[in-house]
């Protein structure tokens, strides 16, 4: 029967930041090694003895995270209670996050009014560029120009 070690320590489970995953979806990694006894002249009784098997098991861990940057519970990992997609007009509520999407073959520029009273323009790349769709944490009160883009609002 092999000797089995479960490898955990402060570097793995430091301060409860990690939780052990016991699901079969995330199997542990095991390392098996054979330990041979010293068969030198100093240990004549070990001659011909079979090796001992040792197995080290490294369980899988998940990182516990907390979203500290969300607005009112919104943002990655948060939950939204309102959502609407528009290509014209102003949002019917004040969003905490917006998703801008350009499905055209041309670069576009949208113009937004923020609840702070400031206005901003945002360049949105054409559909084949990496910046043709992205998410921003902006509280938008109105849109001056969609420029053929769609905006999904979340709150």
NORBEL-V176287 format. One record per backbone hydrogen bond with DSSP energy under -1.0 kcal/mol. CO is the residue of the C=O (numbers start at 0). NH is the residue of the N-H. E is the energy in kcal/mol with one decimal. If there is no record, write none. Layout:
# NORBEL-V176287
co=CO nh=NH e=E
co=CO nh=NH e=E
This chain:
# NORBEL-V176287
co=2 nh=54 e=-3.0
co=4 nh=56 e=-3.4
co=8 nh=11 e=-1.6
co=8 nh=12 e=-2.5
co=12 nh=15 e=-1.7
co=13 nh=16 e=-2.0
co=16 nh=63 e=-3.1
co=18 nh=61 e=-2.5
co=22 nh=25 e=-1.3
co=28 nh=57 e=-3.8
co=30 nh=55 e=-2.9
co=32 nh=53 e=-2.9
co=34 nh=51 e=-2.8
co=39 nh=42 e=-1.9
co=42 nh=45 e=-1.5
co=43 nh=46 e=-1.2
co=45 nh=48 e=-2.2
co=51 nh=34 e=-3.8
co=52 nh=2 e=-2.0
co=53 nh=32 e=-2.8
co=54 nh=4 e=-3.1
co=55 nh=30 e=-2.9
co=56 nh=6 e=-3.1
co=57 nh=28 e=-2.4
co=59 nh=20 e=-2.9
co=61 nh=18 e=-2.3
co=70 nh=73 e=-1.6
co=72 nh=78 e=-1.5
co=74 nh=77 e=-2.7
co=81 nh=154 e=-1.9
co=83 nh=152 e=-3.5
co=85 nh=150 e=-2.6
co=96 nh=153 e=-2.5
co=97 nh=135 e=-2.7
co=98 nh=151 e=-2.7
co=99 nh=133 e=-1.9
co=100 nh=149 e=-2.5
co=103 nh=126 e=-3.0
co=107 nh=123 e=-3.2
co=109 nh=121 e=-2.4
co=110 nh=143 e=-2.0
co=110 nh=144 e=-1.4
co=111 nh=119 e=-2.4
co=112 nh=140 e=-2.7
co=112 nh=141 e=-1.7
co=113 nh=116 e=-2.1
co=117 nh=113 e=-3.1
co=119 nh=111 e=-3.3
co=121 nh=109 e=-2.3
co=123 nh=107 e=-3.1
co=125 nh=128 e=-2.6
co=128 nh=131 e=-1.2
co=130 nh=124 e=-1.5
co=131 nh=101 e=-2.8
co=133 nh=99 e=-2.7
co=135 nh=97 e=-3.0
co=135 nh=137 e=-1.2
co=137 nh=139 e=-1.0
co=138 nh=114 e=-2.3
co=141 nh=112 e=-3.1
co=144 nh=110 e=-2.1
co=145 nh=148 e=-1.8
co=149 nh=100 e=-2.5
co=150 nh=85 e=-2.7
co=151 nh=98 e=-2.5
co=152 nh=83 e=-1.7
co=153 nh=95 e=-2.9
co=153 nh=96 e=-1.7
